[in-house]
């Protein structure tokens, strides 16, 4: 759970300002379609990581 929380927090710390247009003056603009794809990708990564955590043997 901690890994997923860290991933989601880090990803959203970068993705939300990017989607809001904070980096527009630097020439970085994210289209809504790409933003939706990246958000879906983040969800898939968290879900896969959660599934992998189940497969780890308990010590």
N, C-alpha and C positions, 0 to 999 in steps of 0.2 A: 504494500500500500504506500509505503514511503517513497519508493521509486516512482510510482505513478503520480503521486502528489508533486514530487520534484519535477518530473517531466512536464506535467500540466501547468505548473506555476511558471517554469522557465519559458515554455512555449508561449503561453499567454502574455507574459511580460514583454515579449518581442512582437507577437502577432497582433495584439490589440492596438498598440500605437501605429504599427505598420498599416493595419486596415483603416485606422482613423485618419490616415494621411499626414502623420507627424513628419514623415521623411519626404514629403512632397517637394520641398525646396531643394533637397539633395537629388532630385530627379527620380526618386523611388515612389512609384504609385502602383497600388495593388488593385486590380479589378475585382468587383464583387464575386465573379465566377471563380477566379483563382482563390480568393479568400474562402469561399465555401469549400473548395476542394482541399485546401490546406487544413481547414478545421475538421473536415471528415477524416483526413489522414491522421491528424492528431488523435482522434477518437479511436481509430483502428490501431494505432501504435499502443495506446493505453490498454485496449482490450487484449491485444496479443501479449503484451507484457504481463497482464493479470493471468492469462491462461498459462504462460510459461512459469509463473510463480507457483501455480498449483502442481506443476510437474516436478519441482525441485524436491529432493528427499529431505525429510525432517531430520534434524540432528538429535 
